[in-house]
Amino acid sequence: MKPRGLIIAAPHSGAGKTTVTLAVLAALRRRGIKVRAAKAGPDYIDPAFHAAATGAAAVNLDTWAMPPALLDSLAAHATGDADIFVIEGVMGLFDGAPGDPGRRGATADLAAHFNLPVLLVLDVARQAQSAAAVVRGFAAHDPAVRIAGVILNRTASERHRVIIAGAIGALRIPILGTLPRDAALALPERHLGLVQAGEHGDLAALTDRLARMAERYLDLDAITAAAASVAVIPRADGALCPGALPPPSQHIALAHDRAFSFIYPHLLDAWRNAGAEIICFSPLADEAPPERADSCWLPGGYPELHADALADARRFSDGIRRFAETRPVHGECGGYMVLGQSIEDANGYHRPMTGLLGHATSFAKRKLHLGYRTARLLSDGVLGAKGAIVRGHEFHYASLATPGDDETLAEISDAEGRVLGKTGGRRGRVSGAFFHAIAADKR
């Protein structure tokens, strides 16, 4: 029996699609349904909440960064034992990078690619009948995208709901739930998005509360009935799918704790599928990379919030320096910051880091760096051979305070192909950049 799926999207960011998605996932799981989840676009935080709600690993699906074969492979793996597959959208339904239809990174691209219906979450806090015009526009905008139902979020009263429902009723698009305006339903945030799932005091209580919310306010039977068959192509285990990044080595030391948590599940899955072993260690617990590893990967995260602890982690810093004498070390974004000379925290204090690269970074004056990036590698390394193209993104508020004089790692361009310049650094076996890798360019 083929799994069925649907997409939960919204007209814009902040409409409540993450809350609705988690509520639906948790409620379906409570019914004994095998539900699996994915997040559209580059996002590290939401998939961890999806995993907590479903009890199974979630995945990212990105039509800009990933070739179609990789999208199909990831979806096939995610839906292998699922009854229902739920994809949470990113930004507004049709928002993405300028470019060819189907390759923009928009949620609508995934709806068209997998032929899945869309459940549209509307924030109606500041409108009434005008919500019907929004639904009409989204339903008619792209014939390849079907709006199967609507959820009204942040209604002020029963009268408010009735007015909106009357206007939308003429469109013959069903309303599948109504959520009241309730601050208690909001999820806490910080500068890179939601507070991470692992930092919630009682994540089980949160998912239980969201499940009960869905059971009270959403028509779960109608939502389940709206799902459609997912057409996916099973992958061949033991072989890298086109676009998957090869493992940096056979035994990979992966920094993993509250300071280093931004690693895409599909990367780890691809590495394991290719036969690599992932060995986790915690810099915050002052652990050095395990000696039996033959490469070390420092992912992104929140080192700026833990700069004091990282500066005091002598076993970690001494151990990674010794490790780098004989084996590759790579850092992405937050990991890149820790490979530098120092981090200036939000209060202006400079905390010494590992010093494996010559740059220094600052979080004192925040500036958002956000967007898709194409990286052309300038030398051989763990991301690929010299000249290889890797697709990914940047999302950080920290900046280079001192660029250092290391060899440059890559030349980067934005989603429209504009060259932004050179980025990152290499020194011996050590490399890093603010750039997060998603997939090899196999278009």
Secondary structure, DSSP 4 states (H G I P E B T S, - for coil): ---EEEEEE-SSTTSSHHHHHHHHHHHHHHTT--EEEEEESS-SHHHHHHHHHHSS--EEE-TTTS-HHHHHHHHHHHTTT-SEEEEE--SSTT---SSSTT-S--HHHHHHHHT--EEEEEE-TT-STHHHHHHHHHHHH-TT--EEEEEEEEE-SHHHHHHHHHHHHTTT--EEEEEE--GGGPPPEETTEEPPGGGSTTHHHHHHHHHHHHHHHB-HHHHHHH-EE-------TTSPPTTPPPPSSSEEEEE-BTTB-B--HHHHHHHHHTT-EEEEE-GGGTPPPPTT-SEEEE-BS-GGGSHHHHHH-HHHHHHHHHHHTTS-EEEETHHHHHHSSEEE-TTS-EEE---SSS-EEE-SS---EEEEEEEEESS-BTTBSTT-EEEEEEEES-EEEE--SPBP-EEEE-TT--EEEEE-EEETTEEEESPEEEEE---
